[in-house]
C-alpha cells in the first residue's frame, strides 16, 4: 500500500535542500537518509533521500542528484510516497494509521449516529476527523482525548463525547479543505492510495523529523486510539 509521508516545499539555500511538510508520525523512519520514495507526479521520482536535518523547527531534506536551488525548486509541491505493509501496526496500541480510521462510523456515547469519517486533516495545532453526516453535510471533530473517547476497529466505529455546539447545525462545515487551508499549507492526500499524515489526540502532528508525540504520522497515516493533541490517540500519517 502506498501512503503519502510528506510534501516538498520551497528550496532552502543554494545547495539543493528543500523544506518538507511532514505527513507522518515516524519521520525518522520514513524520511531517513537512504529512503527511496515514489512521487506524485510520478515523473519526478523516485527520489532518494541523501541527507536530512531540522532547521528552525522545520525538516530540511536533500535528495540524490539535486545539487542546486534550481533543482530543488523544481521539486516544489511534489508528494513523497512510501510503500507500507497494510497489515503493519504502530508500536503504540493507542495509535492508528489514517487508513485504519477512514470510513469508521462516528456515534455519540448514547449511540446517536453522527456520520462517517471521510478524511483526516492534520493541522499544526491538532488533528481533525472530517465526518460526512447522513444529510451530506460535513462536521469537523477534533481528535482529542476529551472528545474522541473510543476507537473500536472491530466494530468499525469511533465514539465521541462532543461539547455543546460541536455537532449542531451551526458547526457544520461546507468544506473541510477550506478550514484546513486556514491553518496548513496543504491537505494530506495519498497519491494513488489512502492519504495520511501523522497526528495524535494530544494536540497536533509534529512536522520535524523525529519529533512529535507520535512520530509515526508519516506516510503511514497513523492516528491514535484516543484523542489528545493529535497523537495520544495519534493519527499516523500514511507510512
N, C-alpha and C positions, 0 to 999 in steps of 0.2 A: 504494500500500500504506500502511495506517495503522499507526503504531507508537507505543507509549507512551513519552513522553520524561520525564515527571515525575508525581509525586503531590503534591497540595496538602496541607500540614499545618495546624498551628494558626495562628491570627491572631497578628500581631505588632504591638503598639502599637494606636493608635486611628484610624489614617488609611487603613485598608484593605489594609495589607500582609499577606502570608501567607508562612510558611516553605514551602520546597519540597524534596521528596526527589527529587533529580535521578536520572534513569534514562537518561542519555545521556552519551557521551564528548565531545559537542560542545555543551555548554550555551550557549556564546557564539553559536552559530549557531541552534540550535533554540529557545532561550528568550530570544532577544534582543528588546528593545523593538520593537514593531510586529508581532511574530509573532502570527498568528491561529491558534488551536488548537481542535480539536474536543475534546469531553469525554466522559467516562463517569462519571455518567449523561449522556446526550446533551442532556437538557433544560437542563442547567446552562450549556451553551455555545451557540455558540462564544465563546471568551474571547480578548480582545486584550491582549497584554502592553503595559502603558504604561510601566513602569519596573522596573528590577531592580538589586539591589546585594547585596554579600556582607557579612554581619554575623556576627562570631564564627565564621567558617568555614562559615556556612550561607547558602544563597541565599534572598533575600527578593524576592518579586515583588509588583507592584501591577497590577491589571487595570482596564481602562477601565470606568467606571461603578460601580466598587466604591470607596466613599469612607469607610467606617467599619468598626469592628470587627465589628459585627453582620453586615454583608455579607460580610466576609472569613471569618467563622466558618461562614457558610452554604456556603462552598466546600470545607470540610474533607473530606479523603479523595477528592476528585474527581481522576480521572486526566486528564492532559493528553496529547493525541494529535496527532501531526504526520503530515502526508501525505508519504510518501517514495517516490521512484522505486525500484522493486525492483531495477533494474539499477545503481543508484548504489553505488559502492565507496568505502571510506575512502581518504584520500590516502596513508596509510602502508600499504605492501604487506604489512606484518606484522600488520595489523589486520583484523578481520572484524566484520560486524554479527551480532547474535544470530540473525537468521533464516537466515544462511548456515551456522551451526553446528548448528541444530536438526536432529535425525534423523541426524546423522553416526554411522557405526558406530565404536565405540571398540575398538581392539585394542592388545595389548601389542607391544613391539618384535619379539618372536618370532612374531607373528601370531595369538596366542591371543585369541579373541573375548571381550570384556568385556560389551558391550551396546550400547545406542543412546542418544544424548543426547536427553532428553525435555524438559529445562528448563535454563535458565542462571540461576543465582542470583547477584545482585550484592550482596555484603556489604561493610560498611565496610572490612574487612581484606583481602578478596580476592574473586575470582570463583570460582564453583564450577560444574562440569558435573554435572547430576543425570542419572545414567545408569541406565536400566532394563535389568536383566540378563535373560537368557533365561528364568529361572525366575519373573520378575515382581517380584523384589525390586529395591531401588534402592541405589546406592552414589554417594557424592559424590566427585568428582575435582577437586582444586584446579587451577585454570587458571593454573599457574605453569610457568615455563620448564624447571625441573628435572624436572617430571613429564610435562607435555604437550610432547612433543618434536617433533611434526609435525602440521600440519593440511593435509590434501590434499583440496581441494574437488573436483578432477576424479575422484578415486577415492571421494569421499564418506566419508572416514574420518579419525579422529583417532588418532594413535599415542601411547601413553603408556609411560612407564618408571616404574611405581609402586614406592614404597618398600615394604619388608616390612609386611604388615598392612593396607595401604590397601584392597585389593580382596578380602581374606579375608572369610570369613563374618562375622566379628566386626565388620567395618567397614560392613556393610550397614545402611542406614537405612530404616526403615519409611516415613518421610515426609520428603521434602526440606523441606517447609514448616515442620515442627517445628524443624529445625535452623536454617533461615533466620530464623525468628521470634526466635531467641535473640539474634541479632546485628543484626537490621534491623527497622525499623518495619513493613515490608510487602514482599511479594514483587513481582517485576516481572510485570506482566500486561498484554498488549496488549488494548485494548478493540476487539473486532471484528477483531483482526489478530494478528500474531506479537508476543508480549510482548518487550520489550527494555530493556536498560539498558546503561550503559557499563561496560566492565571491561577489564582487561588482565592479561596474565600476570605483570606486575611485582609486583602485590601487592594492588591494590584499586581500586575505582572512585572517582572524585573526585566529591564532592557539591557542590562550589562551582562557581558559574558560571565557565566558562573555566578551571577547574582540572583537575588530573588528568593522569596520564601520557598518556592518550588521551582528549582532551576530546570524543571522538565517542560516548561511551557513551550519549548521549542517546537520544532517541526512536528512533534507528535500530537500536539494539540491535546494538552492534558488539563484536567480540571480536578479539583479536589472534592472528595466526598462531601464535605460540609462547607458551608460558606465561611469566608473570612475575608482577608484583604483581597484575595483574588486566588490564593492558593492554599488556604488552610484546608480547604476543600479545594485544592488547587486545580486549575484547569491547565493541563499541559498543552502546549502548542500542538503541532502536528507530528513531531517526530519523536 
